[in-house]
């Protein structure tokens, strides 16, 4: 039985825990574009997956 490490989703999305849903969506979309693996300049698959997990 493995123990999962605590993941601070707000920290991963670089937002305040007091952020409303609109802000969360806006920041997620911005960061997802930036780190998407298809983005040749700033793509980062690991960071993109972390963002998706935090958003979910």
N, C-alpha and C positions, 0 to 999 in steps of 0.2 A: 504494500500500500504506500504509494508515493505521496509526499507532501508538496503541494503547490506553493510557490513563493508568492507573496503579496505583490500585486501589480497595481500601481496607481494610475488608473486610466486618465484622470484629469492631467496628471503630469505628462503622460505620453502625448496627449492632445495639446499640451501647453496652454491650458485654460484654468480658470478659477473653479473650484467646486461650486461656486455660486452662479455659474454661467447658466443662462436659460437655453432651451432647446434650439432656438434660432442661432445663437452664438456657437453652440456645439456643432451644428450642421455646417455653418459657414466655415469654421476653422477646419473641420474635418475635410471638407471638399478642397480647401486651399492646400492643406498638407498632403492630401491624397494625390493631387495633381503634381505636386513637387516631388514626391517620393515614388510615384508609380514606376515600376520597372521599365515601362516603355519610354520613359523620359530619359533621353540619352545624356543630358547634361547633369541632372540632379537625381536620377533614379536610384533607389535603394530598396531592394526587395524585402530585406529584413525589417527596415523601418516601416515600410508600407504594410507589412503583415501585422506589426505591432499596433499601428494606427487602426487597422481594421478590427483587430481584437478589442481595442479600447472603445471604438465606436459601437461595437455590438453590445 
